[in-house]
Amino acid sequence: MTEAVFDNLLALAAELRSQLANKKYLLIYAYNGTGKTRLSMAFKDIGKEGDDRDTLYFNAFTEDLFTWDNDLDGDNERVLKMNRDSSFLVGLVDLEMENRVRPLLQRYADFDFAIDYENRTVRFSREVATEDGTETIDNIKVSRGEENTFIWCFFLAVVQVAMDADLEAYNWVKYVYIDDPISSLDEHNAIAVANHLAQLLKQPDNQLKTVISSHHTLFFNVMCNELGRAVKLFLSKRKNPPSYVLRPTGETPFFHHVAMLSDLYQAAERDELYTYHFNMLRTILEKSASFHGFNKFSACIKQQDDDPEGILHARIINILSHGNYSLYEPQVMLDENKEYFKTILTQFLERYPFNPELFPEVAEEAEAS
């Protein structure tokens, strides 16, 4: 496939379904505001006819299936209500969803829950330390991030059910469409969430076709690495005339790495640097070195007068980016390492020309010099 232009999202969704006839996974990178969520709904609508449907989807609308009843009168019975009419929530009683969701939730959270199937509500609780040991606090209202984590794990449990051919509740599912789970979760869990999702989808008995769209560069990069045979696409939108452009990232190299570089620049400007940012920086340097015909990423590191081979900075990146997923739990970068990181990043941006609108301060410094 080369670049393809579509007049509307329905035509684009039809193209995605066409590609899934011969492929198992489609990975789509797109900036926010491109129309990813609406694309997921157009994809779903194509497979919907009367009461029949074929797509299990996760997007902003999925989260809206869960709403809070905060018991404003009694201020005690706080529950999360589940939409009774949604096909996403069918057959819950027979599926023992607590036993399916809880092991997934325990990866990311420290609270527990109980489902009232008759009333379609969820109650949350948490163990807290006391002088005598621990105490269970019931009917708590979890944070928005914790709520989104619960919904994501609930969705993953449903995907597991849909993958099980022996269970009938979700045997209508042929496609899974996931749009930006990281937007709803703590972004520092991006590596863990992507790795966990990939392991689930790669199970040998999984016959479902999957589309994953995201604007989160780290999440997208991990999914690309994990699902090596997936079709990797870059989606953009044109204003005049209004249209959508779909490109394979292999034929328009490193679009998502440009976005990743922009994310690193913004993190450095905010001084919100975590150790996993070294993983991202190394990925960019490796891709850039390959693009320019070098064998080692160190070729893209600016050489200093007192370090003509760039050995120090190369070693720093080697050490701090060790392993494919070195840090599932993010740690703030040490101040000294922040300075090294900012120096390497700034010199890289000064050495290789990128769109100055993405990196304004670097462009201004280059012009001044």
Buried (B, 14 or more C-beta within 10 A) or exposed (E): EEEBEBEEBBBBBBBBBEBBEEBBBBBBBBBEEBBBBBBBBBBBBBBEEEEEBBBBBBBBBBBEBBEEEEEEEEEEEBBBBBEEEBBBBEBBEEBEBBEBBEEBBEBBBEBBBEBEBEEBBBBBBBEEEEEEEEEEEEEBBBEEBBBBBBBBBBBBBBBBBBBBEEBEBBEBBBBBBBBBBBBBBBBBBBBBBBBBBBEBBEEEEBEBBBBBBBBBBBBBBBBBBBBEEBBBBBBBBEEEEEBBBBBBBEEBEBBBBBBBBBBBBEBBEEEEBBBBBBBBBBBBBBBBBBEEEBEEBBBBBBBBEEEEEBEEBBEBBEEBBEEEBEBBEBEEBEEEBBEBBBBBBBBBBBEEEBEBEBBEEBBEEBEEE
